[in-house]
Amino acid sequence: MITLQTIDRVANQGPFFPNWASLGTFQLPEWFSKAKFGLFIHWGLYSVPAFNNEWYSRNMYIQGSPEFVHHQETYGRQADFGYQDFIPMFTADNFSADEWAALFKASGAKYVFPVAEHHDGFQMYQSDLSHWNAVEMGPKKDILGHLKTAIEANDLHFCTSSHRGEHWFFMGHGKEFVSDIKEPLVKGDFYWPAMPEPDNQDLFSKPYPSTEFLEDWLLRTCELVDRYQPELLYFDWWIQHDAFKPYLQQFAAYYYNRGVEWGKKVGICYKHDAMMFGSGIVEIERGKFADPQPFYWQTDTAIARNSWCYTTTLDYKESNEILHDLIEVVSKNGNLLLNVGPKADGTIPARDREILQAIGEWLTRNGEAIYETKPWRKAGEGPTKIRSGQFQEAQVTDYTSEDFRFTVRGAALYAIGMVCPENGQARIRSLAKSVDQNLPEFHGIIKEVSILGYEETPISWQVTTEGLLIDCPIKTHEPIVFKIIMK
């Protein structure tokens, strides 16, 4: 069993040490910047009620909330049927890690992040630190272990995430009325510690997480990486709280040193400046950067607009919207992590499958413009602009046939048309013949132009002062990629 003494020893054995100066020597795993596209998997007890979103465990205890009302109407009073009573219902009878991994492979994803433990505190893996896990209860299977085996068997990179930090307060509202969450609560209890919910914008909010809770968080997270050796670990929000700082540095040194022992570079994805810049991978939730960044980053988003887990009322995105997000992010030096939410029985919903398959089909034809590419000196051109920041997905971004995003690989510049030209001609202004020879935007020699997926279709093109003009006989509702070979 993992101990604090072991953690302290490994965290201080080098080459990394638990301070930002040492952790700042972190180097991005090479495969990550080549992969571009990964999948996130939110699956757990919250998939059983399948109502509203994955925060059901918190919201069902907030009096008057839609989840509170739904719970009482569907399952009865919280004192008689609490969140923990979903565990026997979470049997995952139709779960097949091999089927999931085959679908993930077909989607074109290169890495997968199953959630190991969400805010609700139910571990989807084998643990010596808590009995409230999927091996001892519910499915009676090591879900994470099965997924790791299947994911790696399909030549995908296995990663995972921990959302344990928020459990400090996540079940706290259940103490505000008669429910199954009541004192005394002690370490080891499913609902423990169930503290009052703080202001999540206050980095010094009270009640301050206790040493007992923080040590438990550290032990669980180190046990997770030891047992499953993920190539990347993702942390959700609230670990930016002041109380986590020394424990987070301790963990990062431990994990990075373990990676050295395993012979592979590992990394931590973090949000909200929880870690010092340069010590891990910058993460943006449901958002992007408006401009290319000099550092590598990742955005995480979901296949549905209104939830990360499966519910009966999902507001699905169209595959084109997700492809636009992928293209936008890659052109600005980032990766896209797309979430899907399986049903409680272990099946992946039909609509999720359709979307993943559509993305995979597009990447089969156009993947060379995405995988292993680098940003060009400008991300794109056209009238459509996006805003920097998180939670920017309330509305669909409407692109035009004048919007192009650029990537490069070898001798090729890829101009990705976000919308196929309606008039049969694409005009790429950034490749125009300059009228001012002292300030040319582009002064290279174009050797040939083709359309990915339609290489056998002859096309004509010319460089003018208006831009690179390409006759485009192709009609498609999906983004179209022009491959421009430079001499």
Disulfide bonds with the S-S distance in Angstrom:
none
